[in-house]
Amino acid sequence: MRLSTVRLYDERGTAAARQEGDELVVLPYSDIGELLSSGDDWPERAAAEDGDRISLSTTSLAPVVPHPNKIVCLGLNYATHIKEMGRATPAHPTLFAKYDGSLVGAYDDVHIPPVSDDLDWEAELGVVIGHRARHVSPDQALSHVAGYTVLNDVTVRDWQHRTREFLSGKTFEATTPVGPSLVTPDELPRGASGLTISCLVDGTTMQKSNTADLLFDVAAIIAYVSTIITLLPGDLIATGTPGGVGAGRDPKVFLQPGQELVTVVEGIGELRNTVVKDRL
């Protein structure tokens, strides 16, 4: 099953929807987050409920979960990215956070803030939590996954490197596309492992790797984070990026206004975003 949050442009604003062929069936929930929080039987209801049908090709998509309770991100989780950043291989997951104001939809513009020109790409596999998780073991962890999505952890590099903490460069407004759908685990390999992940800028491949190369896989990440804090339905986890980012090149390369950023995870979908420059 493939689920999206669609913009309706009426008093409802947005709605959860189920993809059927080239149509989306509108469900009676304001977004995927509300659906996932509505009870443990959400998969059955999402599959069975009927509603208005709208064309997928003409629909504007919001972030899959527009307002997650938590956005937990991993840095340094592919060997190729660890090497290009000149960092030691971490013994434990490197965690940081984002806020929901950073999220945009699968085809929305990505914004370069007026205070920087150092906007960089980071293609990532996204994980959406479907059931409350606290102190879960790696063996139990995947049962708490609602599904998988595509995410680009677009980063303002100079602000990221102002301090030892990543947050300031990671959560600028309207920088993080997520979507186009939440794909339920039954459609993918266990833990979404073995999927090709890539990032292109104006048609040139900048990153290409495989989710089997994650240093900490999805089950390990969920188990680790759930030891720290309770994961709730709709929470979003960004699992880290492979090598090939602009800051790891010599000379460094950053996104420019007007460029097209395309992020693809095999079997899940693609993001296609135009880069724009904000002005004060």
Buried (B, 14 or more C-beta within 10 A) or exposed (E): BBBBBBBBEEEEEBBBBBBEEEBBBBBBBBBBBBBBBBEEEBBEBBEEBEBEEBEBEEBEBBBBBBBBBBBBBBBBBBBBBBEBEEEEEBEEBBBBEBBBEBBBBBBBBBBBBEEBBBBBBBBBBBBBBBBBBEEBEBEBBBEBBBBBBBBBBBBBBBBBBEEEEBBBBBBBEBBBBBBBBBBBBEEBEEBBBBBEBBBBBEEEEBBBBBBEBBBBBBBBBBBBBBEEEBBBBBBBBBBBBBBBBBBBEEEEBBBEBEBBBBBBBBBBBBBBBEBBBBEE
